[in-house]
Amino acid sequence: MYYNEAVFLLAEANTLEAAEKGDPYLISESIDRLVSNYRKLRSNELGYKARYCLEILEASTAYFRFFGRQLLPKGDIDGYFAGAIKTFNSNDGFADAFLGLRALLAYGLNKELSGDKDKAEELYSTVLALAKALSGDELSDAEHELAKQYLPSSQALKKFLYFLDGRKDQLNREKFLLFRATALSRLGSLKIRDDLDKALSLLKEARQMFLNMRSASKEDFFGGAMFMQRMQYYKLLTDISEACLLKYERTKEREHLEKAVETAKEVAVYYAQSKDGLVKDSYLKASLIIALYEDIIR
């Protein structure tokens, strides 16, 4: 057990270090180790099989994101997603809501990077629907259709919740909000070029959700070890800034330009002061928006 957990932690650490240093070998080495260990698992080790599938999927998607190419064949990626998402169909000891939601987010990002934005949108919307259902919130008809792919009935939801009950943090509403905020931010980013007003609405809702968690949480989502959450938040701010700039270009209303710059400065200041080396594209895009603003007001 401890060996497997150490392998998962090492894979995550290698992903962060690889992105910071620009060294793809660190992630590819982790994927080789994860795949090798996964193949050695016994048939009854269902929980670890699902977890290994998730870790391979996330590491492969990170490689694609940071280094611009898919490391594993599409069929393998699809298979690892199918293996990870089985936790939603489980009525036994390896039921895991967070693992399933992480798998949907990682697979959605993989599809987005592959250019399949329609499938990515469906997967991100499914995360929203499932997180709402697991939080006990009402779902729209469209959200019910998405959620029932993995929890096909109200009875299935009740059974799944029963197996989650009592397990550490598995029904933590705050953590479901984190998944919802991440899915909203990615949906908003997808829609910037096609439906700007909808994109801004989604992005602002996501930001408010992140800020609500920040004020209520005992954990620091914007510092310390919550690296991936912090990365998502500043990517969200960069998308808001870009969307506001586009809104200004279309309307010439100065309030949108000022909002774009205000948000871009928040991103730029953070990365200028932070040791985080990851996701320089957010910093560079924010800096470009500030430079465009300065050029406009001359």
N, C-alpha and C positions, 0 to 999 in steps of 0.2 A: 504493500500500500504506500509506504513512505517513498519507495523508489519511484513509483509512478507520479506521485505528487511533485517530487523533485524534478522529474523530466518535464512536467507541465510548466513549473516555475522557470526552469532553464530556457524553455522555448519562448516564453514571454519576454524574459530578460534579453535573449538573443535578438528577438524582433526589434525591441526598442534600441538596442545598441547598433544593430545593422542599419536601421534607418538614420540614426544620428551620425554614424561614421560613413554611410554610403557603401556598406560592405554586404553584398547579397549573399556571400558564402555563409554568414552566420545563420541566416534563415534557412537556406537550403540544407545545411548540416542538421539543423533542428528537425526539419521535415523528414530527412532520411532516418533520423533516430526515432521519431514518432511513428513513422510507417513501419519500421522494423519491429518496434515493440508491439504495435497494434497486431501485426501478423502472428505474434507469439502468444496472444491471449487465448485462453481456453473458451470454448463455445458458451459456457455458462457465465462468463464474466461480462454480463450485459452492460452493467453500469460503466465499467472501464472501456468497453468497446465504444459506447456512445461518446464518452469523454474524449477518447483518442480521436474519434472522427471529427469532433468539434475542434480540437486543437490543431489537427492537420488542415482543416478547412480555414480556420482563422489565420494560421501561419502562411498558407498558400495565398490567401487573399491579401495579406499584408505585403507579401513579396510582389504580387501583381500591382498593388497600389504604389509602392515605393520605387519599384524598378521597372515598371512598364511592360511586363510580359508575364504570361501565365506559365508557372513552373510545371504544373501537373496537367495531364490530359483532361479535357472537359468531362469525359465519362467518369474519371476518377473523382473529380470535384463533385459531380452529381451524386456519386455513390457515397462519398463521405457526408454530404448533406443528408442523404436519406438515412444513414446510420445515426447521425446526431439527432435528427428530429424525431426518432422513435421514442424519445422520452415523453412526448406528448401523447403517445398512444399506449403508454404504460400504465397498468393498474397494479404495480407492485413496487418493490423497494427501490427501483432505479428511476421512478418518476422524478422529473426535474424540470421545473418551469423555466428557470433562468438559463439552463443549458439549451433548451429548445429555442428560446427567444434570441440568444446569442447566435445560434446557428442560422436563424432566419435573417438576422442583420448581416452576418458575414456573407451568406449566400446572395443576399440582395446586393451588397456592395460588389461582389464578384460579377454578378450579372450587369450591374451598372458599368463597371470598368470594361466589360466585354462589349458594351454598346447596346445591350438589351434593356433599354430603359423601361419598357412596358412591364417586363417581368420584375425588374427591380422595384418599380412602383407598387406592384401587387404584393411583393414580399414585405416591403416596409409598411404597407397598409395592413397587412396581416398581423405584423407585430403590434400595431396600434390596437387592432381588434382583440387580439388575445390578451394583451396586457390590461385592457379595459374589462374584459370578461373575468379575468382572474382577480381583478380589484373589486368586483361586484358592481361595476358601473353598467348602465344601460347601453345597449348596442343598437345602431341603426340596422335596417334590413340588409344593407350592403355589407356592413361589418359582420352580421350573423353569417352571411354567405362565405366570407373569408375565414372566420373562426372555425366554422364547422368542418373545414378541411382537416383539422387536427383534433378538434373537440366536436364530434359530429352531432351532439345533442346536449340538451340541458342535463340529462342523466349522466352523460359522459363527463361533463364539466364537474358535476357533483362528486363523481367517483374520483376524478383526478384531484380535486381539492381535498377529498378525504385522505388520499395517500400523501398529499403534501402537508397536511395538518400536523403540527408538532415538530416538523423538521426545521432546523435552524434557518430562519430568514426566508423560507420558501413562500410565505404569504406576506412578505414585507411590502406594504403598499408604496413606500418611498422608493424602493428599488424598481417596482413596476413603473413608477413615474419616470425613472431614468431611462428605461427602454422606450417609453412613449416619447420623451423629449428627443431622444436620438433619432427615432423613426420620423418624427415630425420635421426635424432639421434636415434629414436626408430627402424627404419628400419635397420640402420647400426648395432645396438646392436643385432637384430635378426639374422643377417647374419654372425656374427663373427666366428661361428663354421663351417658353411657350405660353405662360399665363402669369405675368408679373404680379398682378394684384393678389392672386391666390398664393403665389410663392411668398410674398411679403407677409401675408396673413399667417401662413404656416410657420415661417421663420420666427416671427415675433411671438407666436404662441409657444414655440419651442424654447425661445430665450426666457420667457417668463416662467416656464416650467423649471428650467435649470436654476433660475434665480430663486424661485420658491424653495427648491430643494436645498440650495445653498444656505438660505436663512434658517431652515428648519432642521437641517441634518447635523448630526454629531460628527459625521465624517466630512473631511474637506475635499469636495469634488474638484476644487480648482487649485490644489496644491498637494504636496506630499506624494503619496504613491498612486493617486488616482490619475495616472498619466493619460490613459486612453480617453477618459471622460473629459479631461482638460483639453486634449487635442480636439475632440469633437466640438466642445464649446467655442473655442477660438476659430475653428473652421466655420461654425455657425455665424459668428460675428462677421467674418469675412464675407460670407454669402449675403448677409443683411446689407453690408456696406455696398457690395456690388449691385444688389437689387435696387437700393436707394439711388445709386448713381445712374442706373438705367432709367429709373423713374424720372430723375431730373432731366436726362437727355430727351425724354419724350414730352415732358410737361413744361420744362424750363422754370419749374417752381423751386425757388432757392432753398426752401425748407428740406427738400429731399437731398440736395447737395450737401447741406450742412449736416444732416443726419448721417450721410455716407461717410463724411470725413470724421465726424465724432466717433463713429464706430470703428473706422479704420485706425484711428489714433489709439484706441483702447487695445487693439491687436498689436500694433507696432510697439507701443510702450511695454506691453507684456513680454514680447519676444526680445526686445532690447535689454530688458532687465533679467530675463530668465536664463537659466542654464540649459533649458530644453533645446535640443538641436533638431528635434523632429518637426516635420511639416513646415519647411521653410517657404513653401508656396503660399501659405496664409500670410506670412510676414511680408513676402515680396509683393503679393497682390495688394495688401493694405498700404504698403509704401507707395505703390504706383498710384492708387486712388488719391492719396495725400498729394502726390506730385501733380496729378491732373488738376486737383482743386487749386493748388497754388498757381498753376498755369492759367486757369480760368479767371481767377480774380485779379490777375495782373492787368 
